[in-house]
């Protein structure tokens, strides 16, 4: 199943005895829109659709990689079909027309706290987390965890970024990519961490200008990264499927 280019990182597993999880809440000033809506189902690509026809991308959730993950996601959303939900639009539509959004389950009493649907789907094993700036909670309130018997999603496939055939075979999939940096290509809008000095010979990690600025603040400099081994989480895309776009600091890790 082909997926849209997004980034991701570690899997969150609910553990027995865990008393609470964080449920995010954003103020109206931190949202472009907040409104009551109804979820009517999923479209052919597996994205949530509202009764008014809009398609959503639930921020903080990784794209589904295969039929099994898609089925878990669909089953996780089914109890909320045709229920009144609160919608928070967090940005402009992407190139597929999906609105980056958060859906909240309204509180069942005036003094209660609403719950973020994406976090509940992660906790119940219906979706994998995807680290991205929009997914960061504006604030958090504790909500009692309800453990599910649904099996937790499997970990992403581990790929050696120097194995050209293995990388290309995973194009369009969410993977854990590892490799040794051969060169760093710093451009005006993006920076490339290349696993080979020859184009097309190995994978590369691409980071935005804003993320590269953050990485440099943490000591990731062009001169110091040569020969370092790095691990990154994300979706392989770009020319020949050799690019992995990291969208947050949490999706990158220096191994040595």
N, C-alpha and C positions, 0 to 999 in steps of 0.2 A: 504494500500500500504506500503510495507516494505521499509525502507530507510537505507542508509549507515550511519555508526556512525560518526557524526559530532556535533558541538556545536553551540548554537545560543543564541540570547538575544532579546532586545526590538525591537518593530516595529517602523519604521520611516514613518510618514504620511505627505504627501504634504498638506500644509495649504494654503487657499486662501490668496493672497497678498504676498506670499513668493517670494522675488525678484530673488533669485539665489540658486543654490545648488553647492556643491563642486564636481568637476570631477577630478579624480586622474590621475597623470602622473608619470611614473617611468623612470629613466634614464637607458640606456643600461647596465650600470655597476651594476644595481640592478635587472637585469633580466638574466636568462640563455639563453633566445632566444627572438628575436623580428622579426616578419616576416609578410608579407601580406598573408592572407588566405581567404578561402570562406567557409561559413557555409552551410551545405547541409541539416541539419535537426536534429532530435533527435533519439537516439536508443531506444530499447525496455524498458530500464530502465529510460528513460526521460532525458538522458544526451546529450549535444550538440555534434555533429559529424562534422568534417571538410571534405573537398573534398579529402584530402589525407588519410582518414581513421582513423585519430586520434580522440579519445574521450576526451572531456574536462570536468573539474569541474571548473565552474566559482567561483573563490574565493570571499568570502563575501556574498554568497547567501545560504540560508538554503535549505535543501532538501525538496522536495515537499511531503506533507503528505497524500494527497488524490487525487481523480480524478479531483476535482474542481481546486485545486492548480496547478496540472499538466496541466490542460487545459489553465489556465491563463498564465502559463509560456510558453507553446507552442505558444499561440496567441501573447505574447509579443515578441517572437523571430522571428515570421513569417515575419515581414517587413524587416528583415536583412538576410533572406535566399538568398544565391547566390550573396550577395553584397560583395565587397572587404572590408575586415576588417583587422585591425592590431592585431596581436597576441603577447602576452608576456607570455612566459612560466616561472613560478615562482618556480618550484621544480621538483622532480622526480615523476613518475607515482605512484598512490596509488595501493592498492591490487586489485582494479577493472580495472586497466589499464588506469585510467583517469589522464590526465595531469592537475595539478593545474595552472590555467591561468587567464589572463585578456584579454578581447576583447575590442578593441577600434574602434569607428567610425571615420575614417579619417576626418580631417578638410576639409571643402568645399572650402577653399581659403588658399593661402600661409600663410597669417598672422593669420589664425584662430586656434582654439584649438580643438584637437580631444576629443571625449567624451567616457567615459567608459560605456560599454554596461550594466554591472551589476547594476550600479547606476541608469541608465535610467529605467531598469526593476523594481527596487525597487520603484522609484518615481511614476511609472505608475501603481503600484499595481499588477505587474506580478510576484513578488517574495518577500520573506521575507529576511531581513538581517541576516547574521551570523557573529558574531565577531570572528576574528582569526587574528594572526599576519600578515599573507600574505595579508589580506584585507586592511591593513592600507595604506592610500595613501602616495606615496613618496613626492608629493607636490600637491597642489590643485589650480585650476583655476576656477573662477566663470563662470557659464553658465546659461543663462536665463531659468527659469523653465517653462515647458509646462504642465499645469495641465490636467489630464485625467479624463474622466467620469467613468473609470474602478473602481469598488469598491475596497477598501483597504482590504487586507487579514485579516482574523480574528486573534485574539490574541491566543497564545498557550494555550492548556488545562492546568488548574491549578490542581496539584496533591499533596495530602498529602503523604509525603514520609513514614509515619508510617502506611498507609493503604495498606497492602500487596496486596490485591486483586486489588485495583485501580491502583497501580503501574504496576503490571503484565499485566493488561488489556491494558496498553498504551505502551507496549514493542515495540521498533522500531519507536516510534513517538517523535516528537519534543514537549517538555512540559515545563511548569514552575513548578519546584519541590520545595516544602517547607518542612522543618522539623527541629527538635531540635537535635543537635549533641550530641550523647552519648559517642563517643570515636573517637580518631584520630589515624589512623594507618600510621605511617611514614615509608616508604620503600625506597630503594636506588633509584628507578626510578619513583615511584609514591607515592602519599599520599592519603589516604582514609578518608573522613569525613563520619563516620557511624552514621546512625540514630538509631541504636540498637547495643548493645554489643554482641548480638548473631547473627552469620552469617545466612543470609536468612530470618531474621525476619522483616527487613525493608530495605529501599533503602540506597544507599551510593553514595556520590559524589567523583569522582576520579580526581585528578589533577596531571599534569606532574611535574617532578622535577624542571624544570625551572619556572613554574607558582607558585609552592609552595614556591620557593625562593622569588619570587616577593610578594606573600601574606605575608610571614614572615616579609618582609621589611615594610609592611603596618600594622604590629601588629597582624597578624593571627598566633598565636603560639599554639603548642600542649597543653600547660597548660591552655591557656586562652579561648579556644573554647568550652570546655565542658559545656553543658547546653545552649549554644547560639543557637538562631534560625537563619537559613540561607535560602536564596532563590537562586535557580540556574536555568539556562536555558540550555537545551540541549536535546539530543536524548537518550532515555533509551535503554541500551543494556547490554552486559555481561551475566553472568550466571543468568538465570531466569529473565532477563530483569530488574535487580535491580540496575544497575550501570548507573550513568549519568556522562559522561566525560565532564568536563568544560575545554575549551581550551584557555580561555582568562579571564583576570580580570573583564572585563565587563559582563561576564556571571554569576558572583557571587555577592551576596549582604547579608551582615549581617542585620537581621531585628531588633534584640535586643541583 
